[in-house]
Amino acid sequence: GINKNGKTAPRPKEYTYDIYEVKPYDSPTECIREALGQLLYYKYMFEKNRYTVGKLIVVGKNALTEVDQQYLDEINNSGIKIEYLQIPIK
């Protein structure tokens, strides 16, 4: 948030922050692949500054197919936990 002086408002450290990365691609797998590095970097930066990170969420416009879900499951099974959220564009 930005305060009235144009400065970034401090975030309370006691909160848990979910981080969203929105991607415009038709393929959920491409959205996940492109967002993964950014989400991990944001998580690192938040935790480096002593903020608590909750969920890492990729947002895309199309629903996961079976193949997309398998890719997401493989990532989650590796120890990196991310979610996919579909928000259709009308």
N, C-alpha and C positions, 0 to 999 in steps of 0.2 A: 504494500500500500504506500501511497504518497501522502505526506502531511501537507498542511496549508502553506508551508514554506518551500514546497517543492523538493523536500528531502524524503528519502526512503524512510517509511515508518518502521520502527523496531518491531520485530516479531517476538512475542513471548516465547521464551525457551521451553516452557512447560507443556506446550502443545505438541501434538504429533502432526506432521505434514505429509499428506499424500501428494505425490508429484505426477502430473499429467503431461504427456507429450502428444500433441495432435498432429496427425499426418494426413495428407490429402489423397493418398494413393487408392486405387480401386482394390488392390490386393491386400488383405489383412497381413499376409506374410511380409510383404514389402514394407508396410507400416511398422510392423514389429521390428524388422531388421534395421530400418533406418532410425527408429526411436531408441533402440536398446543402448547404444553408446551414449546418447544424450542423457537418458534417464540415469545411467550409472554415474555419469559425471556430476549431474545435479545432486544425486544422493551423496556422493563423495563431498561436494562442496557444502551441503547442508550439515552433514555430520562433522566435517572439519570445523565448522563454526558452532558446534555443540547443539545443533537442532536435532530433534528426533524425527526420523523419516518412517512413515507407515508404509503405504502401498506405492508401488511404481505402476503406472497405468498408461497403456498405449490407447489412444483414441483414434478410431478409423470410421469410415462411412459405411462399410459393408460388413455383413455378418461373417463369422469364421466358418470356413468349410471344414470338412474332416481333415484335410491335409494341413490347413492352417492350425487347427487345434493340435495336431500331432507335433507340429513345429513348436508351438507354445508350450506344450507338455514337455518336450525335450529340453527347452530352456529352463523351465521350472524344475525339472529333475536334476539339472546340473547344479542347482543351489541358488540360482538367480531367480527370485520370485517377482514375476510381473503379471499383470492382468491386461485383458483387452476389453475395451468398452466400445460398442458400436453406437454411433450417433448418426442416423441416416440424414443425408442432405436432401431437402425437398426442392 
